[in-house]
Each structure stands twice: as structure tokens, then as C-alpha cells.
Amino acid sequence: MDKQPFIDRSLLIPIAISVFSIFGIGIALLIVYLDKPQAEISAGPTATPFKYLLLATETGVPDPELETAPPEEIFTEEPEPESFVFPTVVPPQVSTRVTNPLPGPIASSTTAVTATVPVLSVIDRYDDADPRLEYDGDWVNETNVGNAYQGTLFVSNTIDNDLIFNFVGEQIIIGYLGKPGLGSLNISIDDNEFQLDQSVGKEWVSPQLDNTEHFVIIIHESGASVNLDYINILASN
């Protein structure tokens, strides 16, 4: 019969106390280590980009028919580009009027057209002794007068002597023999008055008138003497 090893039980208690003491010291050291403040780590920006990842939890079960059906294509109708219509420009209408057309090419659009003035010519003549002249006052009929028309001349030596006559035409010319010292005549044509100084000249021409009948009065206005040689009546052809 084998003998069991002998263990002194009186030694078990000190051994157990020693084991628990070692274990307790280890635990105490661990607690002290964990309770020690850790060194702070400074945070700063890094060159590595960081992105957030959003995780979603699927709460439903997808329908098998929806998984197998192809996605529906959506077509967006693009608007048609607008067509720009240029506005129609209507040029201004310029009316051209030819006031005096002439044959041949036109030299320039700015060529001035000169209006034709009708030419007057003598259509009748009243000699100083013509019976159509009505003398009033002391007029003297002189004959054989040199340089006078038909050698005759009517002379007034008194102021306010006058003569009157009518004519149809556009202008009259009064002929006389002018010389220094002679007086002046007042000529009234249709109430329009004019002055004739006989100290110079030999003819007086009236303004152009309408081609109608006119009434004339000639009056010895001033000076010692005045005379009348002829009267020409003019009109356009």
C-alpha cells in the first residue's frame, strides 16, 4: 500500500494569505494605473479628407415584383428653340414731282429750274395828240419839236393840270423830253401812286400789272413846266 505525501496543514493558511496578498497588490497597482491622468493629445486638421458615412437601417422587406420590374424611363420633352423673326422695315415713300420737265438727261438732282418770265412787248402807242387822252387844264400842243415822237409835244405850265386815260395791258411806258429845271408828275394807276422827276431821263416804266383794263391819272405836281411825248402799252405775247 502506497503512502500519501504528507502535507502539513499548518502551512496552508500562511500560503493562502500570501497568495491573496500578491493578488491584492496586483489589483491595487492596476487601479492606480487606471486612475492616473493620461497625456492630452492635441487635435488638428489633417491632410486626409474625412467623409461621413450615413448608415440606414432597412425597415421593410422589398416586394419581389418590384425588384424584378425594370426601372421606368422618364422622358423630358425639350422645349423647341424660339425662331426670331426680323421685323419688316418699310422704306419711306418719297414722292418725286417734276415741276418743269425738260428733254435730255438730268445733270443733278439739285439743279435749279428757272421759271420763264413772260416777255412783254408794245401792243399799242398813244401819241401826245391821241384823242384817247383827255387833257384837263392849260396844256399847250407844241409841233415841230426835235427829238419828239412825230415832232409833237404836250406841255403843261400850270400845276394841277392833268390828263386821264384807260388801257388794257400789263405795263405802260411814259415818254417825255427831260432836261434840268423841269418839274415832276404824279402818276396814279388804279389808286397806286408813283412820282416822275422830269429833270432827268426820257422814259418812265411802270411796275408789271395784271393783264386787265386799268385807269390812269397824270397830274402836274411841281415845277414850272412838264411835258408828255407818248405812252406805250405793253402786254405778254
Short mmCIF file of the C-alpha atoms (twelve columns), coordinates in Angstrom:
data_MODEL
# 
_entry.id   MODEL 
# 
loop_
_atom_site.group_PDB 
_atom_site.id 
_atom_site.type_symbol 
_atom_site.label_atom_id 
_atom_site.label_alt_id 
_atom_site.label_comp_id 
_atom_site.label_asym_id 
_atom_site.label_seq_id 
_atom_site.Cartn_x 
_atom_site.Cartn_y 
_atom_site.Cartn_z 
_atom_site.pdbx_PDB_model_num 
ATOM 1   C CA . MET A 1   0.000   0.000   0.000    1 
ATOM 2   C CA . ASP A 2   1.332   3.298   -1.214   1 
ATOM 3   C CA . LYS A 3   1.845   6.098   1.212    1 
ATOM 4   C CA . GLN A 4   0.244   9.531   0.553    1 
ATOM 5   C CA . PRO A 5   2.548   12.536  0.746    1 
ATOM 6   C CA . PHE A 6   2.250   14.336  3.997    1 
ATOM 7   C CA . ILE A 7   1.238   17.969  3.884    1 
ATOM 8   C CA . ASP A 8   1.424   19.952  6.929    1 
ATOM 9   C CA . ARG A 9   -1.926  21.705  7.196    1 
ATOM 10  C CA . SER A 10  -0.462  24.329  9.433    1 
ATOM 11  C CA . LEU A 11  1.349   25.730  6.434    1 
ATOM 12  C CA . LEU A 12  -1.717  26.061  4.218    1 
ATOM 13  C CA . ILE A 13  -3.050  29.162  5.919    1 
ATOM 14  C CA . PRO A 14  0.129   31.218  5.564    1 
ATOM 15  C CA . ILE A 15  0.420   30.178  1.937    1 
ATOM 16  C CA . ALA A 16  -3.163  31.140  1.177    1 
ATOM 17  C CA . ILE A 17  -2.658  34.517  2.837    1 
ATOM 18  C CA . SER A 18  0.485   35.074  0.774    1 
ATOM 19  C CA . VAL A 19  -1.325  34.241  -2.495   1 
ATOM 20  C CA . PHE A 20  -4.206  36.540  -1.734   1 
ATOM 21  C CA . SER A 21  -1.786  39.283  -0.708   1 
ATOM 22  C CA . ILE A 22  0.051   39.078  -4.053   1 
ATOM 23  C CA . PHE A 23  -3.259  39.123  -5.918   1 
ATOM 24  C CA . GLY A 24  -4.460  42.112  -3.917   1 
ATOM 25  C CA . ILE A 25  -1.238  44.014  -4.591   1 
ATOM 26  C CA . GLY A 26  -1.686  43.416  -8.342   1 
ATOM 27  C CA . ILE A 27  -5.245  44.659  -8.236   1 
ATOM 28  C CA . ALA A 28  -4.166  47.760  -6.319   1 
ATOM 29  C CA . LEU A 29  -1.431  48.511  -8.839   1 
ATOM 30  C CA . LEU A 30  -3.915  48.136  -11.695  1 
ATOM 31  C CA . ILE A 31  -6.349  50.538  -10.047  1 
ATOM 32  C CA . VAL A 32  -3.603  53.075  -9.514   1 
ATOM 33  C CA . TYR A 33  -2.509  52.803  -13.140  1 
ATOM 34  C CA . LEU A 34  -6.012  53.245  -14.495  1 
ATOM 35  C CA . ASP A 35  -6.678  56.194  -12.225  1 
ATOM 36  C CA . LYS A 36  -3.552  58.023  -13.428  1 
ATOM 37  C CA . PRO A 37  -4.396  61.007  -15.846  1 
ATOM 38  C CA . GLN A 38  -3.440  60.301  -19.452  1 
ATOM 39  C CA . ALA A 39  -1.467  62.731  -21.599  1 
ATOM 40  C CA . GLU A 40  -3.672  65.032  -23.720  1 
ATOM 41  C CA . ILE A 41  -3.487  64.612  -27.493  1 
ATOM 42  C CA . SER A 42  -3.983  67.836  -29.459  1 
ATOM 43  C CA . ALA A 43  -6.479  67.610  -32.307  1 
ATOM 44  C CA . GLY A 44  -5.835  69.455  -35.552  1 
ATOM 45  C CA . PRO A 45  -6.754  69.343  -39.211  1 
ATOM 46  C CA . THR A 46  -5.173  66.598  -41.252  1 
ATOM 47  C CA . ALA A 47  -4.465  66.411  -44.960  1 
ATOM 48  C CA . THR A 48  -6.578  63.271  -45.255  1 
ATOM 49  C CA . PRO A 49  -10.171 64.131  -46.261  1 
ATOM 50  C CA . PHE A 50  -12.795 62.741  -43.932  1 
ATOM 51  C CA . LYS A 51  -16.293 61.858  -45.087  1 
ATOM 52  C CA . TYR A 52  -19.299 60.972  -43.059  1 
ATOM 53  C CA . LEU A 53  -20.906 57.674  -43.861  1 
ATOM 54  C CA . LEU A 54  -24.635 57.588  -43.333  1 
ATOM 55  C CA . LEU A 55  -25.923 54.138  -42.486  1 
ATOM 56  C CA . ALA A 56  -29.594 53.467  -42.880  1 
ATOM 57  C CA . THR A 57  -31.404 50.513  -41.481  1 
ATOM 58  C CA . GLU A 58  -33.850 48.872  -43.840  1 
ATOM 59  C CA . THR A 59  -37.108 48.504  -42.005  1 
ATOM 60  C CA . GLY A 60  -39.195 46.748  -44.631  1 
ATOM 61  C CA . VAL A 61  -38.924 43.760  -46.882  1 
ATOM 62  C CA . PRO A 62  -38.855 44.701  -50.590  1 
ATOM 63  C CA . ASP A 63  -41.530 43.392  -52.872  1 
ATOM 64  C CA . PRO A 64  -40.126 40.689  -55.177  1 
ATOM 65  C CA . GLU A 65  -42.180 42.059  -58.109  1 
ATOM 66  C CA . LEU A 66  -40.668 45.497  -57.609  1 
ATOM 67  C CA . GLU A 67  -37.174 44.064  -57.606  1 
ATOM 68  C CA . THR A 68  -37.686 42.238  -60.904  1 
ATOM 69  C CA . ALA A 69  -39.510 45.102  -62.726  1 
ATOM 70  C CA . PRO A 70  -37.187 47.240  -64.889  1 
ATOM 71  C CA . PRO A 71  -36.961 50.919  -63.936  1 
ATOM 72  C CA . GLU A 72  -39.389 53.122  -65.814  1 
ATOM 73  C CA . GLU A 73  -37.714 55.501  -68.225  1 
ATOM 74  C CA . ILE A 74  -38.707 59.131  -67.878  1 
ATOM 75  C CA . PHE A 75  -38.513 61.245  -70.987  1 
ATOM 76  C CA . THR A 76  -38.368 65.010  -70.628  1 
ATOM 77  C CA . GLU A 77  -39.625 66.953  -73.619  1 
ATOM 78  C CA . GLU A 78  -37.095 69.584  -74.578  1 
ATOM 79  C CA . PRO A 79  -38.566 72.982  -75.473  1 
ATOM 80  C CA . GLU A 80  -38.284 73.929  -79.110  1 
ATOM 81  C CA . PRO A 81  -35.961 76.877  -79.716  1 
ATOM 82  C CA . GLU A 82  -37.758 80.116  -80.460  1 
ATOM 83  C CA . SER A 83  -37.442 81.301  -84.012  1 
ATOM 84  C CA . PHE A 84  -36.622 85.009  -84.261  1 
ATOM 85  C CA . VAL A 85  -38.462 86.866  -86.965  1 
ATOM 86  C CA . PHE A 86  -36.747 90.002  -88.206  1 
ATOM 87  C CA . PRO A 87  -39.125 92.982  -88.405  1 
ATOM 88  C CA . THR A 88  -40.004 94.160  -91.866  1 
ATOM 89  C CA . VAL A 89  -38.659 97.641  -92.498  1 
ATOM 90  C CA . VAL A 90  -40.751 99.654  -94.918  1 
ATOM 91  C CA . PRO A 91  -38.692 102.438 -96.525  1 
ATOM 92  C CA . PRO A 92  -40.335 105.857 -96.515  1 
ATOM 93  C CA . GLN A 93  -42.057 106.704 -99.735  1 
ATOM 94  C CA . VAL A 94  -40.680 109.798 -101.382 1 
ATOM 95  C CA . SER A 95  -42.843 111.457 -103.940 1 
ATOM 96  C CA . THR A 96  -40.968 112.995 -106.821 1 
ATOM 97  C CA . ARG A 97  -42.550 115.877 -108.632 1 
ATOM 98  C CA . VAL A 98  -41.070 117.373 -111.757 1 
ATOM 99  C CA . THR A 99  -42.074 120.992 -111.882 1 
ATOM 100 C CA . ASN A 100 -40.565 121.812 -115.265 1 
ATOM 101 C CA . PRO A 101 -39.614 118.633 -117.204 1 
ATOM 102 C CA . LEU A 102 -37.014 119.196 -119.878 1 
ATOM 103 C CA . PRO A 103 -35.768 116.779 -122.563 1 
ATOM 104 C CA . GLY A 104 -32.405 115.139 -122.091 1 
ATOM 105 C CA . PRO A 105 -30.569 113.755 -119.045 1 
ATOM 106 C CA . ILE A 106 -30.802 115.497 -115.698 1 
ATOM 107 C CA . ALA A 107 -27.386 116.784 -114.629 1 
ATOM 108 C CA . SER A 108 -28.092 116.936 -110.922 1 
ATOM 109 C CA . SER A 109 -30.994 116.490 -108.511 1 
ATOM 110 C CA . THR A 110 -30.238 119.934 -107.083 1 
ATOM 111 C CA . THR A 111 -30.320 121.726 -110.434 1 
ATOM 112 C CA . ALA A 112 -32.397 124.866 -110.043 1 
ATOM 113 C CA . VAL A 113 -35.178 125.334 -112.564 1 
ATOM 114 C CA . THR A 114 -35.616 128.960 -113.561 1 
ATOM 115 C CA . ALA A 115 -39.195 129.980 -114.173 1 
ATOM 116 C CA . THR A 116 -39.776 131.523 -117.551 1 
ATOM 117 C CA . VAL A 117 -40.785 135.160 -117.251 1 
ATOM 118 C CA . PRO A 118 -43.215 136.200 -119.964 1 
ATOM 119 C CA . VAL A 119 -41.744 138.761 -122.336 1 
ATOM 120 C CA . LEU A 120 -43.745 141.991 -122.677 1 
ATOM 121 C CA . SER A 121 -43.929 143.781 -125.948 1 
ATOM 122 C CA . VAL A 122 -45.568 147.006 -127.164 1 
ATOM 123 C CA . ILE A 123 -49.090 146.277 -128.350 1 
ATOM 124 C CA . ASP A 124 -50.226 149.907 -128.712 1 
ATOM 125 C CA . ARG A 125 -48.905 153.516 -128.553 1 
ATOM 126 C CA . TYR A 126 -50.703 156.730 -127.628 1 
ATOM 127 C CA . ASP A 127 -49.112 159.808 -129.167 1 
ATOM 128 C CA . ASP A 128 -49.420 163.009 -127.112 1 
ATOM 129 C CA . ALA A 129 -52.140 164.193 -129.537 1 
ATOM 130 C CA . ASP A 130 -54.091 160.896 -129.429 1 
ATOM 131 C CA . PRO A 131 -57.813 161.538 -128.874 1 
ATOM 132 C CA . ARG A 132 -57.919 158.722 -126.250 1 
ATOM 133 C CA . LEU A 133 -56.007 161.060 -123.918 1 
ATOM 134 C CA . GLU A 134 -58.280 163.504 -122.071 1 
ATOM 135 C CA . TYR A 135 -56.417 166.690 -121.048 1 
ATOM 136 C CA . ASP A 136 -57.769 168.979 -118.345 1 
ATOM 137 C CA . GLY A 137 -56.255 172.442 -117.776 1 
ATOM 138 C CA . ASP A 138 -53.918 174.683 -119.757 1 
ATOM 139 C CA . TRP A 139 -51.915 172.207 -121.854 1 
ATOM 140 C CA . VAL A 140 -50.033 173.558 -124.891 1 
ATOM 141 C CA . ASN A 141 -49.676 171.417 -128.026 1 
ATOM 142 C CA . GLU A 142 -46.210 172.122 -129.481 1 
ATOM 143 C CA . THR A 143 -45.266 170.981 -133.011 1 
ATOM 144 C CA . ASN A 144 -42.037 170.597 -134.969 1 
ATOM 145 C CA . VAL A 145 -40.215 169.640 -131.772 1 
ATOM 146 C CA . GLY A 146 -36.889 167.976 -132.424 1 
ATOM 147 C CA . ASN A 147 -36.288 164.546 -130.865 1 
ATOM 148 C CA . ALA A 148 -40.061 164.231 -130.115 1 
ATOM 149 C CA . TYR A 149 -42.174 161.332 -131.435 1 
ATOM 150 C CA . GLN A 150 -43.847 162.551 -134.627 1 
ATOM 151 C CA . GLY A 151 -42.472 166.041 -133.831 1 
ATOM 152 C CA . THR A 152 -45.252 166.915 -131.343 1 
ATOM 153 C CA . LEU A 153 -45.247 167.535 -127.578 1 
ATOM 154 C CA . PHE A 154 -47.893 168.475 -124.997 1 
ATOM 155 C CA . VAL A 155 -46.599 170.903 -122.346 1 
ATOM 156 C CA . SER A 156 -48.133 171.984 -119.014 1 
ATOM 157 C CA . ASN A 157 -47.008 175.270 -117.462 1 
ATOM 158 C CA . THR A 158 -49.547 175.191 -114.630 1 
ATOM 159 C CA . ILE A 159 -49.526 172.995 -111.531 1 
ATOM 160 C CA . ASP A 160 -52.566 170.671 -111.153 1 
ATOM 161 C CA . ASN A 161 -53.109 170.313 -114.911 1 
ATOM 162 C CA . ASP A 162 -53.933 166.665 -115.561 1 
ATOM 163 C CA . LEU A 163 -54.888 164.067 -118.144 1 
ATOM 164 C CA . ILE A 164 -56.707 160.720 -117.848 1 
ATOM 165 C CA . PHE A 165 -56.948 157.562 -119.998 1 
ATOM 166 C CA . ASN A 166 -57.732 153.830 -119.858 1 
ATOM 167 C CA . PHE A 167 -55.742 150.929 -121.302 1 
ATOM 168 C CA . VAL A 168 -55.816 147.120 -121.408 1 
ATOM 169 C CA . GLY A 169 -52.431 145.515 -120.838 1 
ATOM 170 C CA . GLU A 170 -49.775 144.714 -118.234 1 
ATOM 171 C CA . GLN A 171 -47.459 147.751 -118.269 1 
ATOM 172 C CA . ILE A 172 -47.068 151.314 -119.580 1 
ATOM 173 C CA . ILE A 173 -44.056 153.426 -120.583 1 
ATOM 174 C CA . ILE A 174 -44.401 157.223 -120.450 1 
ATOM 175 C CA . GLY A 175 -42.105 159.067 -122.894 1 
ATOM 176 C CA . TYR A 176 -41.032 162.686 -122.306 1 
ATOM 177 C CA . LEU A 177 -38.176 165.084 -123.070 1 
ATOM 178 C CA . GLY A 178 -36.308 165.514 -119.823 1 
ATOM 179 C CA . LYS A 179 -33.915 168.393 -119.064 1 
ATOM 180 C CA . PRO A 180 -32.704 170.261 -115.983 1 
ATOM 181 C CA . GLY A 181 -35.256 172.662 -114.489 1 
ATOM 182 C CA . LEU A 182 -38.370 170.656 -115.364 1 
ATOM 183 C CA . GLY A 183 -40.851 169.693 -112.671 1 
ATOM 184 C CA . SER A 184 -42.443 166.385 -111.619 1 
ATOM 185 C CA . LEU A 185 -45.584 164.401 -112.366 1 
ATOM 186 C CA . ASN A 186 -47.808 162.362 -110.022 1 
ATOM 187 C CA . ILE A 187 -48.930 159.155 -111.754 1 
ATOM 188 C CA . SER A 188 -51.871 157.178 -110.325 1 
ATOM 189 C CA . ILE A 189 -52.602 153.690 -111.730 1 
ATOM 190 C CA . ASP A 190 -55.639 152.009 -110.164 1 
ATOM 191 C CA . ASP A 191 -55.138 154.102 -106.982 1 
ATOM 192 C CA . ASN A 192 -51.406 153.224 -106.806 1 
ATOM 193 C CA . GLU A 193 -49.348 156.465 -106.933 1 
ATOM 194 C CA . PHE A 194 -45.855 156.979 -108.367 1 
ATOM 195 C CA . GLN A 195 -43.550 160.022 -108.853 1 
ATOM 196 C CA . LEU A 196 -41.797 161.027 -112.100 1 
ATOM 197 C CA . ASP A 197 -38.987 163.621 -111.974 1 
ATOM 198 C CA . GLN A 198 -38.559 165.049 -115.493 1 
ATOM 199 C CA . SER A 199 -35.303 166.870 -114.776 1 
ATOM 200 C CA . VAL A 200 -33.507 163.715 -115.976 1 
ATOM 201 C CA . GLY A 201 -34.237 160.811 -118.339 1 
ATOM 202 C CA . LYS A 202 -36.693 160.347 -121.175 1 
ATOM 203 C CA . GLU A 203 -38.872 157.319 -120.228 1 
ATOM 204 C CA . TRP A 204 -40.683 156.070 -117.093 1 
ATOM 205 C CA . VAL A 205 -41.625 152.371 -116.813 1 
ATOM 206 C CA . SER A 206 -44.472 151.250 -114.553 1 
ATOM 207 C CA . PRO A 207 -44.475 148.035 -112.491 1 
ATOM 208 C CA . GLN A 208 -45.923 144.960 -114.192 1 
ATOM 209 C CA . LEU A 209 -49.689 144.698 -113.729 1 
ATOM 210 C CA . ASP A 210 -52.436 142.191 -114.324 1 
ATOM 211 C CA . ASN A 211 -53.486 141.847 -117.935 1 
ATOM 212 C CA . THR A 212 -56.778 143.674 -117.458 1 
ATOM 213 C CA . GLU A 213 -58.188 147.186 -118.001 1 
ATOM 214 C CA . HIS A 214 -56.552 149.934 -115.922 1 
ATOM 215 C CA . PHE A 215 -57.375 153.574 -115.151 1 
ATOM 216 C CA . VAL A 216 -54.593 156.226 -115.140 1 
ATOM 217 C CA . ILE A 217 -54.445 159.875 -113.963 1 
ATOM 218 C CA . ILE A 218 -51.310 162.044 -114.612 1 
ATOM 219 C CA . ILE A 219 -51.058 165.359 -112.687 1 
ATOM 220 C CA . HIS A 220 -48.567 168.237 -112.989 1 
ATOM 221 C CA . GLU A 221 -47.408 168.198 -109.359 1 
ATOM 222 C CA . SER A 222 -44.400 170.579 -109.122 1 
ATOM 223 C CA . GLY A 223 -42.029 172.719 -111.167 1 
ATOM 224 C CA . ALA A 224 -42.587 175.420 -113.765 1 
ATOM 225 C CA . SER A 225 -43.127 173.022 -116.653 1 
ATOM 226 C CA . VAL A 226 -43.702 169.330 -117.535 1 
ATOM 227 C CA . ASN A 227 -44.354 167.621 -120.869 1 
ATOM 228 C CA . LEU A 228 -45.723 164.425 -122.456 1 
ATOM 229 C CA . ASP A 229 -44.446 162.866 -125.705 1 
ATOM 230 C CA . TYR A 230 -46.083 159.367 -125.950 1 
ATOM 231 C CA . ILE A 231 -47.440 156.433 -123.933 1 
ATOM 232 C CA . ASN A 232 -46.627 152.787 -124.865 1 
ATOM 233 C CA . ILE A 233 -48.978 149.933 -123.835 1 
ATOM 234 C CA . LEU A 234 -47.265 146.566 -123.201 1 
ATOM 235 C CA . ALA A 235 -48.553 143.021 -122.723 1 
ATOM 236 C CA . SER A 236 -47.264 139.448 -122.945 1 
ATOM 237 C CA . ASN A 237 -47.460 137.595 -126.228 1 
# 
